[in-house]
């Protein structure tokens, strides 16, 4: 049962990470200015 929980936790973490990456990509694509895009990129790099 422990291996199953570990596998499910890893899959959940991977999906969460991909969701965050897609959100950052959308934010960068829709940034109104180059400066705000740069700020988003800097915040993403600090994660």
C-alpha positions as CSV (number, residue, x, y, z in Angstrom):
1,X,0.0,0.0,0.0
2,X,2.9,2.3,0.7
3,X,4.2,2.0,-2.8
4,X,0.8,2.8,-4.2
5,X,0.6,6.0,-2.1
6,X,4.1,7.0,-3.1
7,X,3.3,6.5,-6.8
8,X,0.0,8.5,-6.5
9,X,1.8,11.3,-4.6
10,X,4.5,11.5,-7.3
11,X,1.9,11.6,-10.1
12,X,0.1,14.3,-8.2
13,X,3.3,16.3,-7.7
14,X,4.2,16.0,-11.4
15,X,0.7,17.1,-12.5
16,X,0.9,20.1,-10.1
17,X,4.3,21.1,-11.5
18,X,3.1,20.9,-15.1
19,X,0.0,22.9,-14.2
20,X,2.2,25.6,-12.7
21,X,4.5,25.6,-15.7
22,X,1.6,26.1,-18.1
23,X,0.3,28.9,-15.9
24,X,3.7,30.7,-16.0
25,X,3.8,30.2,-19.8
26,X,0.4,31.7,-20.2
27,X,1.3,34.6,-17.9
28,X,4.5,35.3,-20.0
29,X,2.5,35.1,-23.3
30,X,-0.1,37.6,-22.1
31,X,2.2,40.0,-20.3
32,X,1.3,43.5,-21.4
33,X,4.9,44.8,-21.4
34,X,8.3,43.4,-21.8
35,X,9.2,44.6,-18.3
36,X,6.3,42.7,-16.8
37,X,7.3,39.6,-18.8
38,X,10.8,39.9,-17.4
39,X,9.4,40.2,-13.8
40,X,7.3,37.1,-14.3
41,X,10.3,35.2,-15.6
42,X,12.4,36.3,-12.6
43,X,9.7,35.2,-10.2
44,X,9.5,31.9,-12.0
45,X,13.2,31.4,-11.8
46,X,13.2,31.9,-8.0
47,X,10.8,28.9,-7.4
